[in-house]
Amino acid sequence: MTSPLFKILRRLDEAHIHYFIERHRDDTIDITATIVGQRIEISVFEDDHVEISRFVGHEEIEGEDVLHAIIDREIAEELRYEKKD
C-alpha cells in the first residue's frame, strides 16, 4: 500500500506541477505546490490524513512599491503585537 505522501508526489510529478517539501511540525510533511494563480499547501500527517489550504490570487505584475507596502504593513503589525505584551 502506497502512502498518501507518495501518491500526492507522483500526481504532482505527472502533472509537471512545481512543488517543494518542508517540515514545520513533528507530525507532518508539508508540500507547497504552485500553479498559475494558486498556491496549494498540502500537509500529510503521520496518521496519513491530508489537509489542504489553497490560496487563489492574480498574476498581475506590480511595482516594487507594493513590496515595500507589504513589508511595512507586516513590520507595523509585529510592532503592534509587541506593544500588547
C-alpha positions in Angstrom: 0.0 0.0 0.0 1.5 3.4 -1.1 1.4 6.2 1.4 -0.7 9.3 0.6 2.6 11.3 0.6 4.0 9.3 -2.4 0.6 9.3 -4.2 0.4 13.1 -4.0 4.1 13.5 -5.1 3.5 11.2 -8.1 0.4 13.0 -9.1 2.2 16.4 -8.9 5.1 15.0 -10.9 2.8 13.6 -13.6 1.1 17.0 -13.9 4.5 18.7 -14.0 3.4 20.9 -11.1 6.3 22.7 -9.3 6.4 21.9 -5.6 8.8 21.8 -2.6 8.7 19.8 0.5 9.3 21.2 4.0 8.8 20.2 7.6 7.3 22.6 10.1 5.8 20.2 12.7 6.9 16.9 14.1 3.8 15.1 12.8 3.6 16.4 9.2 5.4 16.7 5.9 4.3 19.8 4.1 4.2 20.2 0.3 3.8 23.6 -1.3 2.7 23.4 -4.9 2.4 26.4 -7.3 0.4 26.8 -10.4 -0.7 30.0 -12.2 -2.9 31.9 -9.9 -2.7 29.4 -7.0 -0.5 28.3 -4.2 -1.6 25.0 -2.6 -0.3 24.0 0.8 -0.6 20.2 1.5 0.0 18.7 4.9 0.4 15.0 5.1 0.1 13.9 8.7 1.8 11.0 10.5 -1.5 9.1 10.6 -1.8 9.6 6.8 -4.6 12.1 6.8 -4.2 15.0 4.4 -5.2 18.7 4.8 -5.1 21.3 2.0 -5.1 25.1 2.1 -5.5 26.8 -1.3 -4.6 30.4 -1.9 -6.0 31.9 -5.1 -4.9 35.2 -6.5 -4.0 37.1 -9.6 -0.8 37.0 -11.6 -0.6 40.8 -12.3 2.8 42.3 -12.3 3.1 45.0 -9.7 5.8 47.6 -8.9 8.4 47.5 -6.1 6.3 50.0 -4.1 3.8 47.2 -3.5 6.5 45.0 -1.9 7.6 47.8 0.4 4.0 48.5 1.4 3.5 44.8 2.3 6.8 44.7 4.3 5.9 48.0 6.1 2.5 46.6 7.0 4.0 43.4 8.4 6.5 45.4 10.5 3.7 47.6 11.8 1.7 44.5 12.8 4.6 43.0 14.5 5.3 46.2 16.5 1.6 46.4 17.4 1.7 42.8 18.9 4.9 43.5 20.7 3.4 46.6 22.4 0.5 44.4 23.7 2.9 42.2 25.6 
